[in-house]
Amino acid sequence: MKIGKVDVLALGVHPDDIELGAGGTLLKLRASGKRIGLCDLTMGELGTRGSGKLRFVESENARKLLDADFRVNLKMADGFFELSRENKVKIVEIIRACKPDVVLCNAISDRHPDHGRGAELQKVACFLSGLRRIETNFEGIDQTGWRPKMVLHYIQDYYVKPDIIVDVTDFWEKRMESILAYSSQFYNPKNNEPETAISSKEFLDNQAGRGLQMGRYINAKYGEGFVSERPIGIELITDLL
């Protein structure tokens, strides 16, 4: 799958992180004509249910539902990836290859320790990508230094006060469909594997509850929240209306 210039790149440690954190936002961006790319750091091979190979297939099914331009998997070690030079460079290569204006990252802190560690790795890579003296080479694709204009973190299991909320009401059902593309991970009465923190019907109900909570803050039905570690600038106060 060819990697090219996109408007937004979404990064996730595990296949399904992106859909759970920003699926509705990505669908809305795509509907507005924006190009989007997806990048998973690991195969999620340590998950209790399914397998890395199966989750890779599921992630492609989810990509089709999100209509993303590409999805790549960096195959870092699930649970054991480090904030190493090697792993930072892997992400830098993807950023330089698709030159996004906005990058969406994992939650800064969360129940799963991979999420916070992944967020730090992703954030640092966004900065390093702009340093021209760092040389990279990726599949013959232009690797000119590139720094995204904005880096945002989506909200995952733990509640975090959002800095931005996107109205995703019109895309909520399709968002949930992209999540359920990971049939090995989420509620499926036909699955006889061990129960996990995300495999119950109640987890999906919690997803709806979080969406309703975020939506209520902005007078919409469903919303997705994001956090920025730096102030967000606007031209006019009325742009916020």
N, C-alpha and C positions, 0 to 999 in steps of 0.2 A: 504494500500500500504506500503510495508516494506521499512524502511529507513536503508540504509547501507552506507558503505564507498564510497565517490565520490571524483573526482578530483576537481570539481568546484561546488560551491553552489551559486546560484543566489537568491538574496533577493529583494522583491519589496513590497512597501506599499499597492498598489492596484493590483488586477488581471489586467493584461495587461502592467504594468510598465516594467516587465522583457522583454516581447516581443518587446516593443517599444525601449528599451534601449540596449538590448544585444541579441536579437533573432538570428541574423545572426552569431554572435560569438559562441553562444551555439550550433547552428547547425553545425558549422565548427568543434568545439571541439568533438561533438558526432561522426561526420564522421571520425575523426582521431582516434577514439577508446576510447576517454575519457568518464568517467562516470560523469553525471551531475544531480544535484538536484535543485528543485525549492521550494521557500517558500514565500508565500504571508502573509503580516502582517494582513490585513483586508479583508473583503468581498467586499469592495467598495460599501457598502450599501447606502451611501449618494449620489451616482451618480444620475444625473437628469434622465438618461435613464436606462431602465432595472431594476434589483433588485439584492440584494446580492446573493440570491439563484440562479438566472439566471447566474450571473457572475461566480459563483462557477462552474456551469456546463460548461460554456464557457472556463474557465481556464483549465479544464480537457481535453477538446477538443484540446486546444492549447498545452498542455503537450504532447499529443500523436503526434502532428505534430513536436514538437521539439525532440521527442523520449527521453524525460528525464526519469531518473530512478524512480523518485518520485516527488510528489508535495504535500505540506502540507499548510494549512491555519491556522494561529494562532488566528484568530477571535478577534483581537483587535478592538477597537471602531474607525471606520472610522471618520476622522476629529477631534477626541477627545482623541486619545491615548496619553499617557504621557510617559516621559522619566523616568519611574518608575522602581523600583527594580523588580517588578513582570514581566513587559514587557521585561526587559533586560534578566531575567532568562529564559523566554520562548524562546528567540533566542539562548541563550547559550546552552540550551538543544538540539536544532536542530543541532547546530554546533558540539557539542560533539558527537551526535548520528551518524553524517555522516562524520566527520573528513576531511573536504575539505582542499586542499592545497591553493586554491584560493577562495576568496569570492567576488562576485560582488554585489555592493550596489546601492541604489538610488543616484540621483544627490545631491551634497552637498548643492546647493541652486537652487530653481526653482520657477516657477509661482505658483504651488500648494504648499502651506505651509507644507502639509503632507510629501512631498518628502524630503525637507531639514531636517525636524524633524526626519523622518524615517532614513535618512542617518546617523545622529548622533547616534540614538539608535542602529543601526546595527553596526556601527564602534566601539562603546563602548563595545557591546556584544562580538565582535571578540576578543577584548583584555581580557575582563573578563573571557572568556571561557578558557583561559590558566592558570587561578589562581586556583590551586588545592584545596585551602581551601574553595572555593565556592562549596557547595554540591548541586547536582541536581539529579533528578530521573525522567527518561522518558521511560515509557512503557517497562521497563526491559532491555533497551539497554544500553550497556557500556557507562558510563558518565565520563570516565577519562578525565582530563584536556587536552584541545587541542587548540592551537592558530594557525590560518592559516598563511601560509608563506607570502601571499600577499593579500591586500585588495584594490580593485579598485572600483571607482564610475563611473557608466555609465552616459551619457549625455542625458538629457530629453528635455523639452521645450526650456529653455533658452540656448543660445549658451555658451559653455565653451571651452576654449582652451584645446585640448586634450594632454595628455602626451604619450599616446599610441593609435595607430589606427590599427585596424585589417581589413585586406582585406576580405570582405564578398561577393564579386562579385558573386561567384558561388552559393551562398545561399540566394541571395536577394529575389527571387520569393517565396521561401519557407518561408522566414522570414515574408514577407507581408501576406502570407497565414495564418501564426500563429496569426498575428495581427487581421486579418479579422475573425478569429474564434470568436472574441468578436463582434458578429453581432449586439448586442444591443447598442454598444458604437460608432461604426465607420460607415462610409458612407453606407447607405442602403436605397435606394429610397422607399422601401416598409414600412419603419418604420415611423409611424406618431407621434412619441413622439417629445417633444420640441428639437429644435436644440441646440447643445452645441459647445464648442470651438474645439472639436475633431470629430464631427459627419459629417463635410462637406467633399466633394471630395477634396477641396483645402488642407485640413489637410493631406490627403494621398499624395498629390503632394508635400507638404512640407517635408514629410518623405523622399521621393525620392530625393528632393533637398539637404537635410542634408546628405544623404548617398553619393550623388555625390560629395558634398563639401569635406567630409572626405576622400573619395576615391582619389580625385584629389591631396591631400597633399602627398599621398604615391604612386602616379602613378598607381592607380587601378581605376576601375569604381566605385565601391561602398565600403564604409568603415564604421566602427563603432568606435567611439572614447571613451576613458576612461581616468579618472583622478586618479593620485596617490598622496596622501598627504605626501609621503616620497620618497626619491630618489630610483630609481630602479637599482639594481646592475646587472652587466653582467661580464662574464669571459673575453671576448675579444671584442674589438671595432668592429671587423669583424663580430661578432654575429648579429650586427644590419643591415648587408647587406641583 
